[in-house]
Amino acid sequence: MFLLSISINDVKILFVNEGFMKILIAGAGKVGKSITDELSADGNDITMIDRNADVLNDVIEKYDVNT
């Protein structure tokens, strides 16, 4: 079972899943990278989008994600 809890500006987001997930993350900033770090460790299929191609290239080098 997968459980992820994230707090952003006093808003708590809880993800629960019992298997593989296909995930789209909008934004490769601090929060997007933090979520990617947590979810990629479990082998999920992650696609990340961002307006800045240079930031996406940095993410691709560090994580196994699609852009």
Secondary structure, 3 states (H helix, E strand, C coil): CEEEEEEECCEEEEEEECCCCEEEEECCCHHHHHHHHHHHCCCCEEEEECCCHHHHHHHHHHCCCEC
